[in-house]
Amino acid sequence: DSFTVTDVSYSGSMSQGEDITATISMTNTSDVSQQEGYLWMEVDGAWTNIGRGDACLDPGESGQAAIKFSSSNAGTFNIRITPDNDVNNVMGTSTVTIFQVMMAEIDGIVYSYTEGSDYADIVGANSEYFNLDAQYANYLLDLVIPGSITISDKTYKVRKIQDYVFYQYRFKTITIEHGLEEIGNGSFYNCFIWGGYE
């Protein structure tokens, strides 16, 4: 191979309905100057040209190429890198894996997770479960953010609360168990908490 793939990174959040961008970082490890790096992806057994790298690379130089996936895509895709429009003139290979995001509601809290991960994020809440319109303390519920959840016999660590998840909710108390790494912007903005939090 004359292109060495040094990294594949991902951005975007399917749980938020965003497209996923897979960025492939590559280095020209050949002796040939101005290698462009055409990208091909195998879909249903056929190779499709999906773009080019961001620059022509001289020997030893590095560059990147980005591939966009819609939130409906899931699976592992084979990638080929060629110096021209010939899909069989392979100079480098890689794979891109996009996991399907799953959703689950447990005790009024909506989580997103992927089967290929050990983490779950809190992305929503059920306003009917938490009786959002309750005016009196005896109708309010306690909110417990667990350190982990179990779905289909697999345990996921609860990692993050997304932005504005509990905006303007009312709770009797809020308890956040150990292990949460991030609380998003406005997650508890304008919340009413009758008995305090810990």
C-alpha positions in Angstrom: 0.0 0.0 0.0 1.2 3.5 -0.8 -1.3 5.3 1.4 -1.1 4.5 5.1 -4.3 5.2 7.0 -3.2 6.6 10.3 -6.5 7.4 12.0 -10.3 7.3 11.6 -12.2 9.8 13.7 -15.9 10.5 14.0 -18.0 13.6 14.7 -21.7 14.1 15.0 -24.4 12.5 17.1 -27.0 10.1 15.7 -28.9 10.4 18.9 -29.4 14.1 18.1 -30.4 13.3 14.5 -27.2 14.6 13.1 -25.2 13.1 10.2 -22.0 11.3 11.2 -18.7 12.4 9.5 -15.9 9.9 9.4 -12.6 11.6 8.8 -9.8 9.4 7.4 -6.3 10.6 8.0 -3.7 9.2 5.6 0.0 9.6 4.7 1.6 9.1 1.3 4.2 6.4 2.0 5.2 6.0 -1.7 7.9 7.8 -3.7 5.4 9.3 -6.0 4.6 13.1 -5.7 1.2 14.7 -5.8 -0.8 11.7 -4.9 -4.5 12.7 -4.7 -6.2 9.9 -2.9 -9.5 9.0 -4.4 -11.9 7.3 -1.9 -14.2 4.4 -2.7 -16.7 2.7 -0.5 -18.2 -0.8 -1.0 -22.0 -0.7 -0.8 -24.0 -3.9 -1.5 -21.0 -5.5 -3.1 -20.2 -2.6 -5.5 -17.5 0.1 -5.2 -18.7 3.7 -5.4 -16.5 6.7 -5.7 -17.2 9.0 -2.7 -14.7 11.8 -3.1 -11.0 12.7 -2.8 -8.6 13.8 -0.1 -8.2 17.4 0.8 -4.8 17.9 -0.9 -2.3 16.3 -3.3 0.3 14.6 -1.1 4.0 14.4 -1.7 6.0 11.5 -0.2 5.8 11.7 3.6 3.0 14.3 3.6 -0.4 13.7 5.4 -3.9 14.7 4.6 -7.5 13.9 5.4 -10.7 12.9 3.6 -14.2 13.1 5.1 -17.1 10.8 4.5 -20.7 11.7 5.6 -23.2 9.1 6.8 -26.8 9.8 7.4 -28.4 8.8 10.7 -30.0 5.8 9.0 -26.7 4.2 8.1 -25.2 1.5 10.2 -22.6 -1.2 9.6 -19.0 -1.6 8.7 -17.9 -0.3 5.3 -14.8 -1.2 3.4 -12.8 1.8 2.0 -10.3 1.9 -0.8 -7.8 4.7 -1.6 -6.6 5.0 -5.2 -4.4 7.6 -7.0 -6.9 7.9 -9.8 -10.4 6.9 -11.0 -9.5 3.2 -11.3 -11.0 1.4 -8.3 -8.7 -1.6 -8.8 -5.5 0.5 -8.5 -5.6 0.1 -4.7 -3.0 2.1 -2.8 -4.5 1.9 0.7 -7.5 0.4 2.5 -9.5 1.1 5.7 -12.8 0.3 7.3 -15.4 2.7 8.8 -17.9 1.4 11.4 -21.1 3.2 12.1 -23.1 1.8 14.9 -26.9 2.0 15.1 -28.1 4.2 17.9 -30.7 2.6 20.1 -33.1 4.4 22.5 -34.6 3.1 25.7 -36.8 4.6 28.4 -36.2 3.5 32.0 -38.1 5.2 34.9 -39.0 8.1 32.8 -35.5 8.8 31.5 -34.7 8.3 27.8 -31.3 7.0 27.0 -29.4 6.6 23.8 -26.8 3.9 23.4 -25.0 1.8 20.8 -24.6 -2.0 21.0 -20.9 -1.6 20.2 -20.3 0.7 23.2 -20.3 0.5 27.0 -21.9 3.9 27.5 -25.3 5.5 27.5 -26.3 9.2 27.4 -29.5 10.7 28.7 -31.2 12.5 25.8 -34.7 13.0 27.1 -37.3 12.6 29.7 -41.0 11.6 29.7 -43.0 14.6 30.9 -46.1 12.5 31.7 -44.1 10.1 33.8 -42.7 12.9 35.9 -46.1 14.7 36.0 -44.6 17.9 34.6 -47.7 19.9 35.5 -47.7 18.9 39.2 -48.0 22.0 41.5 -47.7 20.3 44.9 -44.9 18.4 46.5 -46.9 15.2 47.2 -47.4 14.8 43.4 -43.7 15.3 42.5 -41.3 12.4 41.9 -37.7 11.9 42.9 -35.2 12.0 40.0 -32.4 9.5 40.2 -29.6 9.7 37.6 -28.1 6.2 37.9 -24.4 5.4 37.5 -25.3 2.6 35.0 -28.3 1.0 33.4 -28.9 -2.6 32.2 -30.6 -3.3 28.8 -31.0 -6.8 27.5 -28.5 -8.2 30.1 -25.8 -5.7 29.1 -24.7 -2.9 31.5 -24.0 0.6 30.1 -22.3 3.3 32.1 -24.3 6.5 32.2 -21.9 9.1 30.8 -23.6 12.3 30.0 -26.9 14.3 30.3 -27.5 16.1 27.0 -28.4 19.8 26.8 -31.8 21.0 28.2 -33.0 17.5 29.0 -34.8 18.5 32.3 -35.5 22.1 31.3 -38.4 23.4 33.5 -39.1 20.0 35.1 -40.3 19.8 38.7 -38.9 17.1 41.1 -39.2 16.3 44.8 -35.4 15.6 44.9 -32.6 15.0 42.5 -29.9 12.3 43.1 -26.9 11.9 40.8 -25.1 8.6 41.4 -21.3 8.4 41.0 -19.8 8.1 37.5 -21.6 10.8 35.5 -18.9 12.6 33.4 -20.7 15.5 31.8 -23.9 17.6 32.4 -24.9 19.5 29.2 -25.8 23.1 29.0 -29.1 24.0 30.6 -29.8 20.4 31.6 -31.5 21.5 34.8 -32.2 25.1 33.8 -35.3 26.6 35.5 -36.0 23.3 37.4 -38.0 23.4 40.5 -36.6 21.1 43.2 -38.8 20.8 46.3 -36.4 18.9 48.6 -33.0 19.6 47.3 -30.3 17.6 45.5 -27.3 15.4 46.2 
